[in-house]
């Protein structure tokens, strides 16, 4: 597949975890302040980082129906989830949201 040559990513910048909950500590250690995932069940582990101002932006990227339902149920009772997680349908949605932030 030649992933690294085709994308230009460096091997040392690609990280894998076995479990969803392991992504939040990895992001914290690497000082990542924006994170995109198609699973709310990953993003919910990032919410404490947002609450502590160690993560700025979370994007729920084109979630399937089950993940979207989980997000909606959680967001009904969580102002943090409502504020921190931005639902985007595609990469244009991510770009548009980031540009709004940059342009202030």
C-alpha positions, 0 to 999 in steps of 0.5 A, a space after each residue: 500500500 506504500 502508505 508512508 510514501 503516498 501520504 508523506 507521513 513519518 512513521 514516528 508520527 503515526 500511533 496506534 492504540 488497542 483500545 479507544 480509551 487509550 487515545 486520550 492519554 496519548 493525545 495529552 502526552 503529545 499535546 494534541 489540541 484537536 482530534 477527529 474521530 467517527 466514534 463518539 465512544 472515542 471522543 467521550 474519553 477526550 472530554 476531561 481533556 477539554 474540561 482541563 483546557 488541554 484539548 481545544 477541538 473535538 470533531 465527530 466525523 460523519 458518525 454512523 447512526 449508532 454513534 450519533 445516537 450515543 452522542 445525542 443521548 450524552 449531549 442532552 445532559 452534558 453542556 461540555 459535550 454540547 460545547 466541545 464536540 462539533 459534528 461534521 459531515 465531511 472534511 469540508 465541514 472540518 475545514 470550514 470550522 477550523 477556518 472560522 476559528 482561525 479567522 476569529 
